[in-house]
Amino acid sequence: MSIPERALKHYLRQVKSVLPSRELKKRLIPQINQSICNYIEAHPDADMTMLQEHFGTPMQIAGSYLYEQETAALLRNLSIRKKILAIVSGVLAAMIVIWLGTAVLDIVVSQNYQRSQTYIYITK
């Protein structure tokens, strides 16, 4: 693998890591990949520094695409994340309540069992 190919893969991994959604990654990474491949063909000695100078840092790329994305789409993505977080939080809270309920029930049942035991003493 040549230096430009390594730089390309490394740069794309960095860009993927800062893009917020899977949908955005699927849509943008092929476009970015093609642009970078065209640049590398024109500049075979390209390295990470040259890629970042030409295209910007991965954070700048992500920021520019998010800036261009419609506000409604961003709000929709945030809304979905909030719903998922609420559902997961609710399930965890329900699991904790059930666990505590079974623990309390176990204590109550064991105490009642101990009280209700009858002892028979045999004496001579």
Backbone bond lengths (Angstrom), bond angles and torsions (degrees), N, CA, C in turn:
res aa  C-N    CA-C-N  psi(-1)  N-CA   C-N-CA  omega(-1)  CA-C   N-CA-C  phi
1 M - - - 1.461 - - 1.528 108.12 -
2 S 1.301 116.42 129.75 1.463 120.30 -177.17 1.528 110.39 -80.63
3 I 1.292 115.16 167.55 1.468 120.61 -179.56 1.524 111.74 -60.31
4 P 1.356 119.30 -44.36 1.464 117.38 178.51 1.535 112.94 -62.73
5 E 1.339 117.94 -35.29 1.466 119.63 178.50 1.521 110.81 -67.60
6 R 1.321 116.95 -40.34 1.470 120.19 176.38 1.522 110.39 -63.51
7 A 1.320 115.64 -43.30 1.462 119.86 179.31 1.523 110.10 -61.82
8 L 1.335 116.66 -41.56 1.466 121.04 179.00 1.520 110.63 -60.86
9 K 1.328 117.44 -50.19 1.463 120.82 -178.38 1.526 111.13 -62.71
10 H 1.312 116.34 -43.11 1.462 120.43 179.59 1.532 110.90 -63.47
11 Y 1.308 116.03 -44.90 1.467 121.42 -179.63 1.532 110.64 -62.76
12 L 1.339 116.58 -44.34 1.467 119.95 179.42 1.530 111.30 -64.52
13 R 1.321 117.40 -38.97 1.470 119.89 176.78 1.519 110.75 -61.11
14 Q 1.322 116.46 -40.70 1.463 119.93 179.18 1.525 110.96 -66.00
15 V 1.340 116.61 -41.30 1.462 119.78 179.38 1.531 109.48 -64.51
16 K 1.330 118.11 -44.42 1.473 121.68 178.90 1.517 111.04 -58.35
17 S 1.325 116.11 -38.34 1.461 119.04 -176.02 1.526 113.24 -67.75
18 V 1.317 117.66 -23.55 1.471 118.89 -178.59 1.531 113.47 -100.83
19 L 1.338 117.60 -11.10 1.463 118.80 176.68 1.528 108.93 -74.59
20 P 1.338 118.00 135.01 1.454 120.00 -169.55 1.530 116.53 -78.24
21 S 1.314 119.08 -27.76 1.467 118.39 -173.85 1.518 111.72 -127.85
22 R 1.336 114.65 152.94 1.458 120.50 179.12 1.520 110.44 -63.30
23 E 1.320 116.55 -38.86 1.474 121.30 179.39 1.527 110.75 -59.94
24 L 1.305 116.09 -44.75 1.465 121.30 179.63 1.526 110.68 -64.82
25 K 1.321 116.93 -39.60 1.464 120.69 178.57 1.530 110.52 -63.46
26 K 1.334 116.48 -45.29 1.467 119.85 -179.38 1.515 111.60 -61.59
27 R 1.312 116.01 -35.27 1.459 120.10 -176.50 1.528 112.41 -81.54
28 L 1.313 117.22 -38.67 1.464 120.14 -170.80 1.519 114.84 -92.76
29 I 1.314 117.83 -35.46 1.467 119.85 -174.87 1.527 111.88 -58.92
30 P 1.349 120.45 -43.77 1.476 117.65 176.81 1.534 113.14 -60.49
31 Q 1.330 117.15 -38.12 1.470 120.43 178.96 1.529 110.34 -65.69
32 I 1.324 115.77 -45.82 1.465 120.38 -179.48 1.526 109.43 -64.68
33 N 1.322 116.55 -42.53 1.464 121.67 179.14 1.531 110.81 -57.81
34 Q 1.318 116.38 -45.70 1.470 120.45 -179.95 1.530 111.06 -63.75
35 S 1.313 116.60 -42.84 1.466 119.78 178.76 1.529 111.40 -62.10
36 I 1.325 115.44 -42.77 1.460 119.14 -178.97 1.530 110.30 -68.42
37 C 1.345 117.54 -40.07 1.474 120.35 177.61 1.520 110.80 -60.40
38 N 1.328 116.98 -42.69 1.467 120.29 177.31 1.535 110.64 -61.30
39 Y 1.324 115.87 -41.03 1.462 120.01 179.53 1.528 110.41 -65.18
40 I 1.343 116.53 -42.36 1.466 120.23 -179.07 1.522 111.17 -66.68
41 E 1.323 117.44 -35.04 1.467 119.87 175.98 1.526 110.67 -62.03
42 A 1.328 115.87 -39.57 1.460 119.99 179.29 1.526 112.04 -76.86
43 H 1.349 116.44 -26.15 1.469 121.81 -178.36 1.530 108.51 -130.33
44 P 1.318 118.61 80.64 1.465 121.41 -175.80 1.528 114.96 -63.10
45 D 1.307 117.45 -18.61 1.462 120.20 -180.00 1.529 112.24 -94.73
46 A 1.330 118.05 17.18 1.468 122.33 -175.87 1.529 110.98 -64.54
47 D 1.311 115.10 143.48 1.453 121.21 173.93 1.529 108.11 -130.51
48 M 1.341 117.11 -175.64 1.470 120.53 -176.83 1.530 111.81 -58.11
49 T 1.303 116.83 -40.44 1.463 120.44 -178.78 1.524 110.74 -61.99
50 M 1.329 116.04 -44.10 1.473 119.56 -179.59 1.528 110.80 -66.66
51 L 1.341 116.66 -39.13 1.469 119.68 178.39 1.529 110.44 -62.56
52 Q 1.333 115.77 -44.01 1.460 118.91 -179.52 1.523 112.00 -68.66
53 E 1.311 117.58 -33.81 1.467 120.13 177.02 1.526 110.59 -67.09
54 H 1.320 116.52 -38.36 1.469 120.00 -177.24 1.532 112.13 -80.51
55 F 1.331 117.30 -47.03 1.467 120.91 -174.02 1.523 113.48 -99.28
56 G 1.310 117.54 -18.65 1.453 121.34 -175.70 1.516 109.96 99.16
57 T 1.317 116.17 169.62 1.463 120.22 178.14 1.525 108.94 -71.10
58 P 1.327 117.73 159.12 1.462 119.41 176.97 1.535 112.73 -54.69
59 M 1.322 116.68 -37.75 1.469 119.97 178.80 1.532 110.66 -65.62
60 Q 1.319 117.45 -37.15 1.472 120.65 178.24 1.527 110.49 -67.29
61 I 1.336 116.74 -39.93 1.466 119.76 178.43 1.524 109.92 -62.60
62 A 1.328 116.58 -48.29 1.470 120.29 179.74 1.525 110.20 -60.74
63 G 1.315 116.62 -43.29 1.463 120.24 179.72 1.518 112.62 -62.01
64 S 1.332 116.79 -40.30 1.467 118.78 -178.75 1.527 111.24 -67.95
65 Y 1.334 118.06 -38.91 1.462 119.93 178.22 1.526 111.49 -69.68
66 L 1.317 116.80 -37.44 1.466 119.20 177.78 1.523 110.60 -68.13
67 Y 1.315 116.62 -34.81 1.454 120.55 178.33 1.528 110.31 -64.25
68 E 1.342 116.02 -38.43 1.456 120.63 -178.94 1.522 112.79 -76.89
69 Q 1.324 117.31 -23.36 1.457 120.68 -178.56 1.534 109.25 -67.30
70 E 1.312 115.32 146.64 1.456 119.64 -177.35 1.526 110.71 -66.77
71 T 1.306 115.53 148.54 1.460 121.27 179.67 1.524 110.65 -61.43
72 A 1.321 117.46 -39.56 1.458 120.71 -179.11 1.525 111.52 -61.38
73 A 1.321 116.66 -40.75 1.467 120.09 179.44 1.526 110.59 -66.01
74 L 1.325 117.57 -40.55 1.460 120.49 177.71 1.522 111.10 -63.80
75 L 1.324 116.76 -43.63 1.456 120.39 179.35 1.527 111.04 -64.74
76 R 1.318 117.14 -37.92 1.461 121.57 178.17 1.531 109.75 -62.88
77 N 1.337 117.05 -44.62 1.464 120.52 178.18 1.524 111.37 -62.42
78 L 1.328 117.04 -41.88 1.464 120.22 178.16 1.523 111.14 -65.58
79 S 1.327 116.87 -38.78 1.452 121.16 179.47 1.521 110.84 -62.82
80 I 1.322 117.16 -42.06 1.464 120.92 179.22 1.524 110.06 -63.22
81 R 1.304 116.58 -43.36 1.465 119.94 179.32 1.526 111.16 -63.11
82 K 1.326 117.25 -39.56 1.460 120.38 178.83 1.523 110.57 -64.72
83 K 1.340 117.35 -39.69 1.464 120.75 178.87 1.522 111.01 -64.63
84 I 1.324 116.48 -43.35 1.468 119.93 178.83 1.525 110.33 -62.26
85 L 1.323 116.43 -43.40 1.457 120.77 179.06 1.526 110.98 -62.39
86 A 1.334 116.80 -40.94 1.460 120.50 179.13 1.528 110.94 -65.04
87 I 1.321 117.78 -41.33 1.458 120.96 179.81 1.524 110.81 -65.20
88 V 1.321 116.72 -46.38 1.465 120.39 179.38 1.525 110.44 -62.27
89 S 1.323 117.38 -42.04 1.466 121.00 178.63 1.526 110.53 -62.88
90 G 1.333 117.08 -42.22 1.463 121.14 178.85 1.515 112.32 -63.41
91 V 1.320 116.76 -42.81 1.473 120.33 178.37 1.524 110.50 -63.37
92 L 1.327 116.92 -43.85 1.470 119.88 178.52 1.528 111.30 -62.74
93 A 1.320 117.03 -42.19 1.464 120.53 178.60 1.529 110.32 -62.93
94 A 1.333 117.52 -42.23 1.469 121.06 178.66 1.525 110.46 -63.29
95 M 1.325 117.34 -40.89 1.462 120.32 179.07 1.524 111.37 -63.47
96 I 1.319 116.96 -39.98 1.465 121.01 178.84 1.524 110.27 -65.75
97 V 1.321 117.31 -43.16 1.471 121.14 179.33 1.523 110.25 -62.90
98 I 1.316 117.61 -43.67 1.466 120.90 178.87 1.523 110.70 -63.83
99 W 1.332 116.51 -43.23 1.459 119.87 179.08 1.526 111.08 -62.03
100 L 1.335 116.62 -46.37 1.464 119.84 178.72 1.523 110.97 -63.35
101 G 1.332 116.56 -40.04 1.478 120.23 178.66 1.511 112.05 -61.58
102 T 1.325 116.80 -43.48 1.469 118.89 179.17 1.521 111.20 -68.21
103 A 1.322 117.69 -35.04 1.470 120.56 177.85 1.524 110.57 -65.04
104 V 1.323 117.47 -44.66 1.468 121.76 178.89 1.526 109.94 -65.34
105 L 1.301 117.35 -43.57 1.465 121.52 179.56 1.527 110.32 -61.92
106 D 1.307 117.09 -40.78 1.462 120.89 178.18 1.519 110.81 -62.62
107 I 1.321 117.86 -41.85 1.468 121.65 178.78 1.514 110.58 -64.27
108 V 1.321 117.95 -45.71 1.464 122.18 -179.07 1.524 110.70 -63.11
109 V 1.310 117.02 -45.48 1.464 120.41 -179.04 1.526 110.52 -64.32
110 S 1.323 117.01 -42.24 1.476 118.73 -179.46 1.524 111.22 -66.91
111 Q 1.330 118.36 -35.53 1.470 120.88 177.95 1.528 110.25 -68.06
112 N 1.325 117.72 -42.38 1.466 121.00 178.63 1.520 110.43 -64.62
113 Y 1.305 117.97 -37.11 1.454 121.79 179.71 1.521 110.33 -65.62
114 Q 1.335 115.62 -41.59 1.461 118.86 -179.75 1.519 111.20 -66.71
115 R 1.325 118.51 -35.14 1.467 122.25 179.53 1.528 111.29 -71.49
116 S 1.307 115.74 -33.84 1.462 118.71 -173.60 1.519 113.51 -86.48
117 Q 1.303 119.09 -1.43 1.450 120.69 -179.90 1.532 109.85 -71.64
118 T 1.303 115.30 136.56 1.452 121.57 178.33 1.523 107.79 -107.74
119 Y 1.291 114.44 132.28 1.455 119.23 -179.49 1.520 108.40 -106.41
120 I 1.300 115.63 137.14 1.467 121.36 177.25 1.523 106.18 -113.21
121 Y 1.307 112.65 123.51 1.467 118.36 179.37 1.518 108.10 -106.82
122 I 1.276 114.71 129.63 1.460 119.79 178.02 1.525 107.12 -107.49
123 T 1.299 113.62 124.47 1.456 118.53 179.98 1.517 109.58 -121.81
124 K 1.296 119.45 156.79 1.455 123.37 177.66 1.491 112.38 -102.74
